[in-house]
Amino acid sequence: MKVSEPALYIHIPFCISKCHYCDFFSLGGNSAVSDAYVEALCAEIRERAEAAGVEKWTSVYVGGGTPSLLSCEQLGKISDTVKKSAFLDASCEFTIELNPDDITKELLQALENCGINRISVGIQSFCDKALNFSRRRADSLKNENALKLIKQFWKKRFSVDLICGLPFESQESFLSGLEKAISYNPDHISMYSLTFEEETPFGKLLNQNKLDYDFEFSDSLWLIGRDFLESKGYLQYEVSNFSKPGFESLHNLCYWNHKSYIGAGSGATGTLYFSDGSAFRYTNKTDIAEYIKGPLNCSLDEKIDTKTSVIEFFMMGLRKISGVSEGAFKLSFGKKASFSESVKELALKWQKKNLCQVNYGGDGEKGDFSFTLGKSGIIYLNRFIVELLSLLEGE
């Protein structure tokens, strides 16, 4: 199928060591990325761009894993491939994730030379006990040294990732860490709640009753952190994301706004939407040796029907503080598409509980219906989605 202006996600599934909470596909025990993997990755970018008729990238994001294990030469090769495969405006958001202890003056200069204009730094915490227990490579000193280098040598956009509720993190240490991160003036902060996935070391410890964890404290700490960030000018625009006005992550908004994206790399996923909202989705296998032999011959492909796509539209769109609108729904599913009466009734029901805000654009109740859970309701997002799913699956 043809998609002229998708986003591009590039996956680098290699780490020196895996963090105990991480369930993303990556392989530990790697201090570098093989040239053979980079060659296969670049081949996939070229071939998928050509097959989809891509004319322009709307955003590019290099994630992992640990993309900062790439050499300067490999970064240049990937960047050149992206630019040659489709038009990339100099102002287009081009992000790469960095591990704090990989950051050097030379690396930051190489990133700028490649046209990368946004970095996302995985600080996670400034509490050494929490960092050590989570098996983070960088301690609090390395985290701060990385931020000092960024402040001195990086003049473009940068985001900081933090995890709320790591074991051994106290309210005092967490708020102190937030204050320290803000002092380096990032334009964007992602503050995630710690989640326990079954196959991670943390998940196994919890299931074996070997980890005493206070979920209520973690939830309350997140709310305190949210209020703190907003008091410092970082506005919440999605469940876990905060930014200064105008510095939202355009790439992540692509996912939340139900837009097409191409994924490249072992374990990466891509989704390309048709005019009726249905989609073609592929997920590359996690066998890296197989991927290197034939990057386009090792994906699992599926057709996402319109009904499933509608469910995803709400599940992703309601993560945003701005919520969802019928106008955006029509852009995804066609001019004749509209929210069902049952969806509107559910939003109005939640509005009566002061957990949802409904708006009518244009001509009163005949106008563009939109709704958002807002800051008060978004903490109950999962509960709302359960109610919504029961309605959508019955239609």
Summary of the structure (lengths in Angstrom):
residues: 395
radius of gyration: 21.4
end to end distance: 28.5
largest distance: 60.3
contacts: 1284
relative contact order: 0.11
helix: 43%
strand: 21%
